[in-house]
Amino acid sequence: MVTIRPIRPDDESFLWDMAWEAAAVSPEMRALGRNATLAVPEIRRYLEAWGRPGDAGVVAVDENNRRLGAAWYRLFSADAKGYGFVAPDIPELSIGVSPAARGRGVGSALLNALLATAHDEGQRGVSLSVDRQMSARRLYERHGFRDVGISNPDDTSITMMVTL
């Protein structure tokens, strides 16, 4: 059984663990290693100074309160964009699921809960960046995310957005 709850202050180190899981999808990032990857400014910006206005997220826990994954979003400015930046008023989603919990519906549950949070907070949409070949892309498409048409066709990743 999986329970989804809002992010709490004591989840911050777990969020960094999930940021590693989200960022280390390519062999290059895996080879770079966790600490070096999480030190990259373009990666750090997804969690650094967590809790600023516009930040929101959820954590999945099992029946023993073990954390299984997390999904969060934050707003970025046009001069400090995230990988899936669409507009300053569209928060960008990040999601990470622990390896042992993958394939059990945790990602879908996290995504449902975070999109409900975004809707409740009055967000008009949520964006993200995903590798074109990753199975996660199908998860996002099932939840209504669509290519926004701004990604270079030669890039390995694609920027997607769901309208709420």
DSSP file with accessible surface (Angstrom, degrees, kcal/mol):
  #  RESIDUE AA STRUCTURE BP1 BP2  ACC     N-H-->O    O-->H-N    N-H-->O    O-->H-N    TCO  KAPPA ALPHA  PHI   PSI    X-CA   Y-CA   Z-CA
    1    1 A M              0   0  168      0, 0.0    62,-0.5     0, 0.0     2,-0.4   0.000 360.0 360.0 360.0 133.8    0.0    0.0    0.0
    2    2 A V        -     0   0   50     60,-0.2     2,-0.4    61,-0.1    60,-0.2  -0.925 360.0-165.7-114.5 133.0    1.3    3.4   -1.0
    3    3 A T  E     -A   61   0A  66     58,-2.9    58,-2.8    -2,-0.4     2,-0.5  -0.956   8.9-149.6-115.5 138.7    0.3    6.7    0.7
    4    4 A I  E     +A   60   0A  49     -2,-0.4    56,-0.2    56,-0.2    66,-0.0  -0.925  23.7 168.0-109.2 129.9    1.0   10.1   -0.8
    5    5 A R  E     -A   59   0A  32     54,-2.5    54,-3.1    -2,-0.5     3,-0.1  -0.926  39.5 -87.5-135.3 160.9    1.6   13.0    1.6
    6    6 A P  E     -A   58   0A  95      0, 0.0    52,-0.3     0, 0.0     2,-0.1  -0.297  54.4 -92.2 -64.3 153.9    2.9   16.6    1.2
    7    7 A I        -     0   0   30     50,-2.0    50,-0.1    64,-0.1    63,-0.0  -0.422  44.2-159.3 -63.9 139.5    6.6   17.2    1.5
    8    8 A R    >   -     0   0   94     -2,-0.1     3,-2.2    -3,-0.1     4,-0.2  -0.812  32.3-104.0-115.3 163.3    7.7   18.0    5.0
    9    9 A P  G >  S+     0   0  126      0, 0.0     3,-1.4     0, 0.0    -1,-0.1   0.853 119.6  60.1 -56.4 -33.2   10.9   19.8    6.1
   10   10 A D  G 3  S+     0   0   88      1,-0.3     4,-0.3     2,-0.1     3,-0.2   0.509  92.7  69.3 -77.1   2.0   12.5   16.4    7.2
   11   11 A D  G <>  +     0   0    0     -3,-2.2     4,-2.4     1,-0.2     3,-0.3   0.492  68.0  99.9 -90.4  -4.8   12.1   15.1    3.6
   12   12 A E  H <> S+     0   0   82     -3,-1.4     4,-1.8     1,-0.3     5,-0.2   0.897  81.7  46.5 -57.7 -44.4   14.8   17.4    2.1
   13   13 A S  H  > S+     0   0   84      1,-0.2     4,-1.8    -3,-0.2    -1,-0.3   0.899 112.2  52.6 -66.1 -34.1   17.7   14.9    2.1
   14   14 A F  H  > S+     0   0   18     -3,-0.3     4,-2.5    -4,-0.3    -1,-0.2   0.892 104.1  56.8 -66.1 -37.2   15.3   12.4    0.5
   15   15 A L  H  X S+     0   0    0     -4,-2.4     4,-2.4     1,-0.2    -1,-0.2   0.911 105.4  51.0 -59.3 -40.2   14.4   14.9   -2.2
   16   16 A W  H  X S+     0   0   36     -4,-1.8     4,-1.9     2,-0.2    -1,-0.2   0.901 108.3  52.3 -65.0 -37.9   18.1   15.2   -3.1
   17   17 A D  H  X S+     0   0   64     -4,-1.8     4,-1.9     1,-0.2    -2,-0.2   0.918 111.8  45.9 -60.5 -42.2   18.2   11.4   -3.3
   18   18 A M  H  X S+     0   0    6     -4,-2.5     4,-2.4     1,-0.2    -2,-0.2   0.829 106.2  58.9 -73.3 -28.6   15.2   11.5   -5.7
   19   19 A A  H  X S+     0   0    7     -4,-2.4     4,-2.6     2,-0.2    -1,-0.2   0.906 105.7  50.5 -63.9 -37.7   16.9   14.3   -7.6
   20   20 A W  H  X S+     0   0   29     -4,-1.9     4,-2.5     2,-0.2    -2,-0.2   0.940 109.8  49.4 -63.0 -45.5   19.8   11.9   -8.3
   21   21 A E  H  < S+     0   0   30     -4,-1.9    -2,-0.2     1,-0.2    -1,-0.2   0.897 114.8  45.4 -61.7 -38.0   17.4    9.3   -9.4
   22   22 A A  H  < S+     0   0   36     -4,-2.4     3,-0.4     1,-0.2    -1,-0.2   0.877 118.4  41.4 -72.1 -37.6   15.7   11.8  -11.8
   23   23 A A  H >< S+     0   0   19     -4,-2.6     2,-1.0     1,-0.2     3,-0.7   0.782 100.2  71.1 -82.1 -28.1   18.9   13.2  -13.1
   24   24 A A  T 3<  +     0   0    2     -4,-2.5    -1,-0.2     1,-0.2    -2,-0.1  -0.169  59.9 113.6 -89.4  45.4   20.9   10.0  -13.5
   25   25 A V  T 3   +     0   0   72     -2,-1.0    -1,-0.2    -3,-0.4    -2,-0.1   0.746  65.4  66.2 -85.8 -22.9   19.0    8.7  -16.5
   26   26 A S  S <> S-     0   0   27     -3,-0.7     4,-2.3     1,-0.1     5,-0.2  -0.695  85.6-123.8 -98.7 152.8   21.8    8.9  -18.9
   27   27 A P  H  > S+     0   0   98      0, 0.0     4,-2.5     0, 0.0     5,-0.2   0.861 112.0  58.6 -59.7 -31.5   25.1    6.9  -18.8
   28   28 A E  H  > S+     0   0  140      2,-0.2     4,-1.7     1,-0.2     5,-0.1   0.920 107.9  43.6 -65.5 -44.1   27.0   10.2  -18.7
   29   29 A M  H  > S+     0   0   39      2,-0.2     4,-1.4     1,-0.2    -1,-0.2   0.911 113.3  51.4 -68.8 -41.5   25.3   11.4  -15.6
   30   30 A R  H  < S+     0   0  108     -4,-2.3     3,-0.4     1,-0.2    -2,-0.2   0.920 110.2  50.1 -59.1 -42.5   25.6    8.0  -13.9
   31   31 A A  H  < S+     0   0   88     -4,-2.5    -1,-0.2     1,-0.2    -2,-0.2   0.844 104.0  58.9 -66.3 -32.1   29.3    8.0  -14.7
   32   32 A L  H  < S-     0   0   88     -4,-1.7     4,-0.3    -5,-0.2    -1,-0.2   0.850 109.3-133.0 -64.8 -33.0   29.7   11.5  -13.3
   33   33 A G     X  -     0   0   25     -4,-1.4     4,-2.4    -3,-0.4     5,-0.2  -0.043  19.6 -76.7  94.9 159.6   28.4   10.2   -9.9
   34   34 A R  H  > S+     0   0   83      2,-0.2     4,-2.7     1,-0.2     5,-0.2   0.936 124.2  43.9 -59.6 -55.5   25.8   11.4   -7.4
   35   35 A N  H  > S+     0   0  127      1,-0.2     4,-0.9     2,-0.2    -1,-0.2   0.922 116.7  45.7 -63.1 -43.2   27.8   14.2   -5.7
   36   36 A A  H  > S+     0   0   44     -4,-0.3     4,-0.6     2,-0.2     3,-0.4   0.908 114.0  49.6 -66.5 -40.0   29.2   15.6   -8.9
   37   37 A T  H >< S+     0   0    0     -4,-2.4     3,-1.4     1,-0.2     6,-0.2   0.944 110.6  48.6 -64.0 -46.2   25.8   15.5  -10.7
   38   38 A L  H 3< S+     0   0    8     -4,-2.7    -1,-0.2     1,-0.3    -2,-0.2   0.661 105.9  59.9 -71.7 -11.7   24.0   17.1   -7.8
   39   39 A A  H 3< S+     0   0   58     -4,-0.9    -1,-0.3    -3,-0.4    -2,-0.2   0.610  76.9 108.9 -87.0 -13.7   26.6   19.9   -7.8
   40   40 A V  S XX S-     0   0   34     -3,-1.4     4,-3.0    -4,-0.6     3,-1.7  -0.477  73.3-135.4 -64.9 124.9   25.9   20.8  -11.4
   41   41 A P  H 3> S+     0   0   83      0, 0.0     4,-1.9     0, 0.0    -1,-0.2   0.854 103.7  56.5 -53.2 -38.3   24.1   24.3  -11.2
   42   42 A E  H 34 S+     0   0   84      1,-0.2    41,-0.3     2,-0.2     4,-0.1   0.741 115.2  38.7 -67.5 -21.0   21.4   23.2  -13.7
   43   43 A I  H X4 S+     0   0   13     -3,-1.7     3,-1.8    -6,-0.2     4,-0.3   0.851 111.5  56.5 -90.3 -45.1   20.6   20.2  -11.4
   44   44 A R  H >X S+     0   0   82     -4,-3.0     4,-3.0     1,-0.3     3,-2.2   0.834  92.6  71.3 -56.6 -33.9   20.9   22.0   -8.1
   45   45 A R  T 3< S+     0   0   65     -4,-1.9    -1,-0.3     1,-0.3    -2,-0.1   0.714  85.6  67.9 -62.3 -16.7   18.4   24.7   -9.1
   46   46 A Y  T <4 S+     0   0   19     -3,-1.8    -1,-0.3     1,-0.1    -2,-0.2   0.711 123.1   8.3 -75.1 -18.6   15.6   22.1   -8.8
   47   47 A L  T X4 S+     0   0    1     -3,-2.2     3,-1.1    -4,-0.3    -2,-0.2   0.536  89.7 122.8-134.8 -17.7   16.0   21.9   -5.0
   48   48 A E  T 3< S+     0   0   95     -4,-3.0     3,-0.1     1,-0.3     0, 0.0  -0.257  90.0   6.9 -56.1 135.4   18.4   24.5   -3.8
   49   49 A A  T >  S-     0   0   78      1,-0.1     3,-0.6     2,-0.1    -1,-0.3   0.886  94.0-160.4  57.1  44.0   16.7   26.8   -1.2
   50   50 A W  T <   +     0   0   50     -3,-1.1    -1,-0.1     1,-0.2    -3,-0.1  -0.198  64.9  49.4 -55.9 142.4   13.7   24.5   -1.2
   51   51 A G  T 3  S+     0   0   58      1,-0.3    -1,-0.2    -3,-0.1     3,-0.1   0.468  72.5 140.5 105.3   8.3   10.5   26.1    0.2
   52   52 A R    X   -     0   0   95     -3,-0.6     3,-2.2     1,-0.2    -1,-0.3  -0.306  69.0 -67.9 -75.4 165.2   10.5   29.3   -1.7
   53   53 A P  T 3  S+     0   0  123      0, 0.0    22,-0.3     0, 0.0    -1,-0.2  -0.278 125.3  27.0 -54.8 134.5    7.2   30.7   -3.1
   54   54 A G  T 3  S+     0   0   25      1,-0.3     2,-0.3    20,-0.1    -2,-0.1   0.275  89.2 125.9  95.1 -10.6    5.8   28.4   -5.8
   55   55 A D    <   +     0   0   23     -3,-2.2    -1,-0.3    19,-0.2     2,-0.3  -0.657  28.6 157.5 -80.9 136.9    7.5   25.2   -4.5
   56   56 A A  E     + B   0  73A  10     17,-1.9    17,-2.8    -2,-0.3     2,-0.3  -0.983   6.0 155.5-154.1 151.3    5.2   22.3   -3.9
   57   57 A G  E     - B   0  72A  11     -2,-0.3   -50,-2.0    15,-0.3     2,-0.3  -0.994  24.8-139.3-170.0 169.6    5.6   18.5   -3.7
   58   58 A V  E     -AB   6  71A   7     13,-3.0    13,-2.3    -2,-0.3     2,-0.4  -0.944  10.6-148.9-136.8 156.1    4.5   15.1   -2.5
   59   59 A V  E     -AB   5  70A   0    -54,-3.1   -54,-2.5    -2,-0.3     2,-0.5  -0.978  11.6-139.7-127.2 138.9    6.2   12.0   -1.1
   60   60 A A  E     -AB   4  69A   0      9,-2.8     8,-3.4    -2,-0.4     9,-1.1  -0.854  25.2-179.4 -96.7 132.8    5.1    8.4   -1.5
   61   61 A V  E     -AB   3  67A   6    -58,-2.8   -58,-2.9    -2,-0.5     6,-0.2  -0.944  19.1-131.2-129.5 153.6    5.5    6.2    1.6
   62   62 A D    >   -     0   0    9      4,-2.1     3,-2.4    -2,-0.3   -60,-0.2  -0.266  45.7 -81.3 -91.7-174.9    4.8    2.6    2.2
   63   63 A E  T 3  S+     0   0  121    -62,-0.5   -61,-0.1     1,-0.3    -1,-0.0   0.708 132.8  52.2 -63.4 -18.3    2.8    1.0    5.2
   64   64 A N  T 3  S-     0   0  104      2,-0.1    -1,-0.3     0, 0.0     3,-0.1   0.210 120.5-109.2 -99.6  14.4    6.0    1.2    7.3
   65   65 A N    <   +     0   0   94     -3,-2.4     2,-0.4     1,-0.3    -2,-0.1   0.704  67.0 152.6  65.1  22.6    6.4    4.9    6.4
   66   66 A R        -     0   0  142      1,-0.1    -4,-2.1     2,-0.0     2,-0.3  -0.716  49.8-116.4 -80.2 133.5    9.5    4.2    4.2
   67   67 A R  E     +B   61   0A  81     -2,-0.4    -6,-0.3    -6,-0.2     3,-0.1  -0.521  36.2 174.0 -73.2 132.8    9.9    6.8    1.5
   68   68 A L  E     -     0   0A  12     -8,-3.4    30,-3.1     1,-0.4     2,-0.3   0.655  58.8 -28.6-110.7 -27.4    9.5    5.4   -2.0
   69   69 A G  E     -BC  60  97A   0     -9,-1.1    -9,-2.8    28,-0.3    -1,-0.4  -0.973  50.6-139.2-178.2 170.8    9.6    8.4   -4.2
   70   70 A A  E     -BC  59  96A   0     26,-2.7    26,-2.7    -2,-0.3     2,-0.4  -0.992   4.2-165.5-148.1 150.3    8.9   12.1   -4.5
   71   71 A A  E     +BC  58  95A   0    -13,-2.3   -13,-3.0    -2,-0.3     2,-0.3  -0.996  21.4 161.2-134.7 138.2    7.4   14.6   -7.1
   72   72 A W  E     -BC  57  94A   2     22,-2.6    22,-2.9    -2,-0.4     2,-0.3  -0.963  19.3-155.3-150.3 162.3    7.8   18.3   -6.8
   73   73 A Y  E     -BC  56  93A   0    -17,-2.8   -17,-1.9    -2,-0.3     2,-0.3  -0.970   8.7-179.3-139.9 159.5    7.6   21.4   -8.9
   74   74 A R  E     - C   0  92A   2     18,-1.3    18,-2.9    -2,-0.3     2,-0.3  -0.983  28.6-110.5-153.2 155.7    9.0   24.9   -8.8
   75   75 A L        -     0   0   47    -22,-0.3     2,-0.3    -2,-0.3    14,-0.1  -0.646  30.0-164.8 -87.0 145.1    8.8   28.1  -10.7
   76   76 A F        -     0   0   12     14,-0.3    14,-0.2    11,-0.3     2,-0.2  -0.929  15.7-125.0-126.1 154.0   11.8   29.3  -12.7
   77   77 A S    >   -     0   0   50      3,-0.5     3,-1.3    -2,-0.3     8,-0.1  -0.545  29.6-109.3 -92.1 164.2   12.5   32.7  -14.2
   78   78 A A  T 3  S+     0   0   59      1,-0.3     3,-0.4    -2,-0.2    -1,-0.1   0.775 120.3  50.4 -64.4 -24.4   13.4   33.2  -17.9
   79   79 A D  T 3  S+     0   0  147      1,-0.2    -1,-0.3     2,-0.0    -3,-0.0   0.492 118.6  36.5 -94.8  -1.8   17.0   34.1  -16.9
   80   80 A A  S <  S+     0   0   39     -3,-1.3    -3,-0.5   -35,-0.0    -1,-0.2  -0.454  87.8 177.1-142.3  64.2   17.4   31.0  -14.7
   81   81 A K        -     0   0  109     -3,-0.4     2,-0.1    -5,-0.2    -3,-0.1  -0.317  24.3-134.4 -73.9 152.5   15.4   28.3  -16.6
   82   82 A G    >   -     0   0   10    -37,-0.1     3,-1.4    -2,-0.0    -1,-0.1  -0.401  39.4 -94.9 -87.9 176.9   15.1   24.7  -15.8
   83   83 A Y  T 3  S+     0   0  110      1,-0.3    47,-0.1   -41,-0.3    45,-0.1   0.823 126.2  40.3 -64.2 -31.9   15.4   22.0  -18.5
   84   84 A G  T 3  S+     0   0    0     45,-0.1    -1,-0.3    43,-0.1    44,-0.1  -0.009  83.3 155.5-107.6  31.1   11.7   21.9  -19.1
   85   85 A F    <   +     0   0   29     -3,-1.4    43,-0.1     1,-0.2    -4,-0.1  -0.318   9.7 157.3 -63.4 133.5   11.0   25.7  -18.9
   86   86 A V        -     0   0   47      1,-0.4    -1,-0.2     4,-0.4    75,-0.0   0.637  67.3 -20.6-118.7 -47.9    7.9   26.9  -20.7
   87   87 A A    >   -     0   0   17      3,-0.4     3,-1.9   -11,-0.0    -1,-0.4  -0.978  62.1-104.5-161.3 156.7    7.1   30.2  -18.9
   88   88 A P  T 3  S+     0   0   76      0, 0.0   -12,-0.1     0, 0.0    -1,-0.0   0.740 120.3  49.3 -61.3 -22.3    7.8   31.9  -15.6
   89   89 A D  T 3  S+     0   0   76    -14,-0.1    35,-0.4     2,-0.1    36,-0.3   0.327  94.3  83.4-101.4  10.7    4.2   31.1  -14.4
   90   90 A I  S <  S-     0   0    3     -3,-1.9    -3,-0.4   -14,-0.2    -4,-0.4  -0.940  77.3-138.0-112.2 111.4    4.3   27.4  -15.3
   91   91 A P        -     0   0    0      0, 0.0    36,-2.5     0, 0.0     2,-0.5  -0.370  14.6-128.6 -68.8 150.0    6.0   25.3  -12.6
   92   92 A E  E     -Cd  74 127A   5    -18,-2.9   -18,-1.3    34,-0.2     2,-0.2  -0.879  20.0-134.3-104.8 131.2    8.4   22.6  -13.8
   93   93 A L  E     -C   73   0A   6     34,-3.4    36,-0.4    -2,-0.5     2,-0.3  -0.562  19.6-176.6 -86.1 141.6    8.0   19.1  -12.5
   94   94 A S  E     -C   72   0A  18    -22,-2.9   -22,-2.6    -2,-0.2     2,-0.4  -0.982   7.9-179.5-128.9 145.2   10.7   16.7  -11.1
   95   95 A I  E     +C   71   0A  19     -2,-0.3     2,-0.4   -24,-0.2   -24,-0.2  -0.997   7.2 177.9-147.7 138.7   10.0   13.2  -10.1
   96   96 A G  E     -C   70   0A   4    -26,-2.7   -26,-2.7    -2,-0.4     2,-0.4  -0.996   6.7-168.2-141.4 138.2   12.1   10.4   -8.7
   97   97 A V  E     -C   69   0A  20     -2,-0.4   -28,-0.3   -28,-0.2     5,-0.1  -0.991  32.7-110.3-125.6 133.8   11.2    6.9   -7.6
   98   98 A S    >>  -     0   0   23    -30,-3.1     3,-1.8    -2,-0.4     4,-0.6  -0.317  31.4-115.7 -61.1 144.7   13.6    4.7   -5.6
   99   99 A P  G >4 S+     0   0   76      0, 0.0     3,-1.1     0, 0.0    -1,-0.1   0.869 114.1  54.8 -52.2 -39.4   14.8    1.8   -7.7
  100  100 A A  G 34 S+     0   0   87      1,-0.2    -2,-0.1     3,-0.0   -32,-0.0   0.720 108.9  49.0 -68.8 -19.3   13.2   -0.8   -5.4
  101  101 A A  G X4>S+     0   0    0     -3,-1.8     3,-1.0   -33,-0.2     5,-0.5   0.455  83.5 117.3-100.7  -1.0    9.8    0.9   -5.8
  102  102 A R  T <<5S+     0   0  115     -3,-1.1    -4,-0.0    -4,-0.6     0, 0.0  -0.318  70.8  27.0 -69.8 149.2    9.7    1.2   -9.6
  103  103 A G  T 3 5S+     0   0   89      1,-0.0    -1,-0.2    -2,-0.0    -2,-0.0   0.589  95.3  97.1  79.4  11.6    7.1   -0.6  -11.6
  104  104 A R  T < 5S-     0   0  130     -3,-1.0    -2,-0.1     0, 0.0    -1,-0.0   0.176 103.9 -97.5-116.5  13.1    4.6   -0.6   -8.8
  105  105 A G  T  >5S+     0   0   46      3,-0.0     4,-2.3     4,-0.0     5,-0.2   0.523  87.7 124.4  85.7   5.2    2.5    2.5   -9.7
  106  106 A V  H  ><S+     0   0    2     -5,-0.5     4,-2.7     2,-0.2     5,-0.2   0.933  72.7  50.2 -65.3 -45.2    4.4    4.9   -7.4
  107  107 A G  H  > S+     0   0   15      1,-0.2     4,-2.7     2,-0.2    -1,-0.2   0.923 111.9  47.8 -60.2 -43.2    5.3    7.3  -10.2
  108  108 A S  H  > S+     0   0   37      2,-0.2     4,-2.8     1,-0.2    -1,-0.2   0.918 111.9  49.6 -64.8 -41.6    1.7    7.5  -11.4
  109  109 A A  H  X S+     0   0   32     -4,-2.3     4,-2.2     2,-0.2    -2,-0.2   0.916 112.5  47.8 -64.0 -42.3    0.4    8.0   -7.8
  110  110 A L  H  X S+     0   0    0     -4,-2.7     4,-2.7     2,-0.2     5,-0.2   0.931 112.4  49.1 -62.7 -45.1    2.9   10.8   -7.2
  111  111 A L  H  X S+     0   0    0     -4,-2.7     4,-2.7    -5,-0.2     5,-0.3   0.928 110.4  50.2 -64.0 -44.1    2.1   12.4  -10.5
  112  112 A N  H  X S+     0   0   86     -4,-2.8     4,-2.0     1,-0.2    -1,-0.2   0.927 113.5  46.2 -57.3 -46.8   -1.7   12.3   -9.9
  113  113 A A  H  X S+     0   0   25     -4,-2.2     4,-2.2    -5,-0.2    -2,-0.2   0.908 113.2  48.1 -66.3 -40.9   -1.2   13.8   -6.4
  114  114 A L  H  X S+     0   0    1     -4,-2.7     4,-2.7     2,-0.2    -2,-0.2   0.904 111.0  50.2 -69.9 -38.1    1.1   16.6   -7.6
  115  115 A L  H  X S+     0   0   18     -4,-2.7     4,-2.5    -5,-0.2    -1,-0.2   0.889 109.9  51.5 -66.2 -35.6   -1.2   17.5  -10.5
  116  116 A A  H  X S+     0   0   48     -4,-2.0     4,-2.8    -5,-0.3    -2,-0.2   0.916 110.1  49.8 -64.3 -41.1   -4.1   17.7   -8.1
  117  117 A T  H  X S+     0   0   39     -4,-2.2     4,-2.1     2,-0.2    -2,-0.2   0.934 110.5  49.5 -61.2 -47.0   -2.0   20.0   -5.9
  118  118 A A  H  <>S+     0   0    0     -4,-2.7     5,-2.7     1,-0.2     4,-0.2   0.918 112.2  48.1 -59.6 -43.0   -1.1   22.2   -8.9
  119  119 A H  H ><5S+     0   0  117     -4,-2.5     3,-1.7     1,-0.2    -1,-0.2   0.941 111.6  49.6 -61.4 -47.7   -4.8   22.4   -9.8
  120  120 A D  H 3<5S+     0   0  130     -4,-2.8    -1,-0.2     1,-0.3    -2,-0.2   0.811 109.1  53.1 -62.4 -31.1   -5.8   23.3   -6.2
  121  121 A E  T 3<5S-     0   0  102     -4,-2.1    -1,-0.3    -5,-0.2    -2,-0.2   0.411 119.4-110.8 -85.1   1.3   -3.1   26.0   -6.1
  122  122 A G  T < 5 +     0   0   62     -3,-1.7    -3,-0.2     1,-0.2     2,-0.1   0.652  58.9 160.7  81.9  16.4   -4.5   27.5   -9.3
  123  123 A Q      < -     0   0   34     -5,-2.7    -1,-0.2    -6,-0.2   -33,-0.1  -0.457  35.6-147.4 -68.4 143.3   -1.6   26.7  -11.6
  124  124 A R  S    S-     0   0  130    -35,-0.4    40,-2.1     1,-0.2     2,-0.3   0.645  71.9 -22.8 -87.4 -12.2   -2.6   26.8  -15.3
  125  125 A G  E     - E   0 163A   0     38,-0.3     2,-0.3   -36,-0.3    -1,-0.2  -0.974  55.0-127.0-178.3 173.8   -0.2   24.0  -16.2
  126  126 A V  E     - E   0 162A   0     36,-1.9    36,-2.4    -2,-0.3     2,-0.2  -0.994  22.5-161.7-139.1 138.9    2.9   22.1  -15.3
  127  127 A S  E     +dE  92 161A   0    -36,-2.5   -34,-3.4    -2,-0.3     2,-0.3  -0.705  10.8 171.3-117.0 170.2    5.9   21.4  -17.6
  128  128 A L  E     - E   0 160A   2     32,-2.2    32,-2.5    -2,-0.2     2,-0.4  -0.975  27.6-125.7-164.4 167.9    8.8   19.0  -17.6
  129  129 A S  E     + E   0 159A  37    -36,-0.4     2,-0.3    -2,-0.3    30,-0.2  -0.990  31.4 173.6-122.3 135.4   11.7   17.7  -19.6
  130  130 A V  E     - E   0 158A   9     28,-2.2    28,-2.7    -2,-0.4     2,-0.2  -0.993  39.3-100.1-142.4 146.3   12.0   14.0  -20.4
  131  131 A D  E >   - E   0 157A  43     -2,-0.3     3,-1.2    26,-0.3    26,-0.3  -0.461  33.6-129.5 -62.2 134.0   14.4   11.8  -22.5
  132  132 A R  T 3  S+     0   0   53     24,-3.3    -1,-0.1     1,-0.3    25,-0.1   0.791 105.7  45.1 -57.7 -31.0   12.6   11.0  -25.7
  133  133 A Q  T 3  S+     0   0  162     23,-0.4    -1,-0.3     4,-0.0     2,-0.1   0.532  87.3 110.6 -94.0  -7.4   13.3    7.3  -25.3
  134  134 A M  S X  S-     0   0   61     -3,-1.2     3,-1.5     1,-0.1     4,-0.5  -0.425  70.0-132.8 -72.7 144.4   12.5    6.9  -21.6
  135  135 A S  T >> S+     0   0   79      1,-0.3     4,-1.1     2,-0.2     3,-0.9   0.771 102.7  74.3 -64.6 -23.3    9.4    4.9  -20.6
  136  136 A A  H 3> S+     0   0   20      1,-0.3     4,-2.4     2,-0.2    -1,-0.3   0.816  82.4  69.3 -60.1 -27.7    8.5    7.7  -18.3
  137  137 A R  H <> S+     0   0   62     -3,-1.5     4,-2.6    -6,-0.3    -1,-0.3   0.915  97.2  50.7 -57.8 -41.0    7.5    9.7  -21.4
  138  138 A R  H <> S+     0   0  139     -3,-0.9     4,-2.5    -4,-0.5    -1,-0.2   0.890 107.0  54.5 -65.3 -36.9    4.5    7.3  -21.8
  139  139 A L  H  X S+     0   0   22     -4,-1.1     4,-1.1     2,-0.2    -2,-0.2   0.947 110.4  46.1 -58.7 -48.0    3.5    7.9  -18.2
  140  140 A Y  H ><>S+     0   0   20     -4,-2.4     5,-2.5     1,-0.2     3,-0.6   0.910 110.9  52.0 -63.7 -41.8    3.5   11.6  -18.7
  141  141 A E  H ><5S+     0   0   66     -4,-2.6     3,-1.8     1,-0.2    -1,-0.2   0.902 105.5  55.4 -62.3 -39.2    1.5   11.3  -22.0
  142  142 A R  H 3<5S+     0   0  172     -4,-2.5    -1,-0.2     1,-0.3    -2,-0.2   0.774 106.7  52.5 -62.5 -25.9   -1.1    9.1  -20.1
  143  143 A H  T <<5S-     0   0   33     -4,-1.1    -1,-0.3    -3,-0.6    -2,-0.2   0.244 129.8 -94.6 -95.0  11.5   -1.5   12.0  -17.7
  144  144 A G  T < 5S+     0   0   29     -3,-1.8    19,-0.3     1,-0.3    -3,-0.2   0.450  73.3 147.0  96.9  -0.4   -2.1   14.6  -20.4
  145  145 A F      < -     0   0    0     -5,-2.5     2,-0.3    -6,-0.2    -1,-0.3  -0.510  24.3-173.5 -70.7 140.4    1.4   16.0  -21.0
  146  146 A R  E     -F  161   0A 143     15,-2.4    15,-2.2    -2,-0.2     2,-0.1  -0.964  34.1 -92.4-134.2 151.9    2.1   17.0  -24.7
  147  147 A D  E     -F  160   0A  79     -2,-0.3    13,-0.2    13,-0.2    11,-0.0  -0.399  28.7-154.4 -59.4 128.7    5.1   18.1  -26.6
  148  148 A V        -     0   0   50     11,-2.1    -1,-0.2    -2,-0.1    12,-0.1   0.484  34.2-120.8 -88.6  -3.1    5.1   21.9  -26.5
  149  149 A G  S    S+     0   0   61     10,-0.4    11,-0.1     1,-0.1    -2,-0.1   0.697  85.0 105.2  78.3  20.2    7.1   22.1  -29.7
  150  150 A I        +     0   0  105      9,-0.3     2,-0.2     2,-0.1    10,-0.1   0.519  50.5 101.6-108.5  -6.4   10.2   24.0  -28.4
  151  151 A S  S    S-     0   0   23      8,-0.2     7,-0.1     1,-0.1    -4,-0.0  -0.567  79.4-112.8 -82.1 140.7   12.7   21.2  -28.2
  152  152 A N    >   -     0   0   77     -2,-0.2     3,-2.2     1,-0.1     5,-0.1  -0.532  23.5-131.4 -66.3 129.7   15.3   20.8  -30.9
  153  153 A P  T 3  S+     0   0  107      0, 0.0    -1,-0.1     0, 0.0    -2,-0.0   0.737 107.4  57.3 -59.1 -20.2   14.5   17.6  -32.8
  154  154 A D  T 3  S+     0   0  146      2,-0.0     2,-0.1     0, 0.0    -2,-0.0   0.580  86.3 100.7 -85.4 -11.9   18.2   16.6  -32.4
  155  155 A D  S <  S-     0   0   79     -3,-2.2   -23,-0.1     2,-0.1    -4,-0.0  -0.434  74.3-134.9 -70.5 150.8   18.0   16.9  -28.6
  156  156 A T  S    S+     0   0  103     -2,-0.1   -24,-3.3   -25,-0.1   -23,-0.4   0.697  86.8  58.9 -77.1 -19.6   17.7   13.7  -26.6
  157  157 A S  E     -E  131   0A  35    -26,-0.3     2,-0.3   -25,-0.1   -26,-0.3  -0.708  68.1-150.5-111.8 165.3   15.0   15.3  -24.4
  158  158 A I  E     -E  130   0A   0    -28,-2.7   -28,-2.2    -2,-0.2     2,-0.5  -0.971  15.0-129.9-133.6 142.1   11.7   16.8  -25.1
  159  159 A T  E     +E  129   0A  11     -2,-0.3   -11,-2.1   -30,-0.2   -10,-0.4  -0.852  33.3 179.1 -94.4 128.9    9.8   19.6  -23.2
  160  160 A M  E     -EF 128 147A   1    -32,-2.5   -32,-2.2    -2,-0.5     2,-0.3  -0.876   9.9-169.4-127.4 159.9    6.2   18.7  -22.4
  161  161 A M  E     -EF 127 146A  29    -15,-2.2   -15,-2.4    -2,-0.3     2,-0.4  -0.994  12.5-151.1-149.0 147.5    3.3   20.4  -20.6
  162  162 A V  E     -E  126   0A  12    -36,-2.4   -36,-1.9    -2,-0.3     2,-0.5  -0.964  19.2-138.0-114.9 136.9   -0.1   19.5  -19.3
  163  163 A T  E      E  125   0A 110     -2,-0.4   -38,-0.3   -19,-0.3   -39,-0.1  -0.826 360.0 360.0 -92.8 134.0   -2.8   22.2  -19.1
  164  164 A L              0   0   66    -40,-2.1   -49,-0.0    -2,-0.5     0, 0.0  -0.658 360.0 360.0-102.4 360.0   -4.8   22.1  -15.9
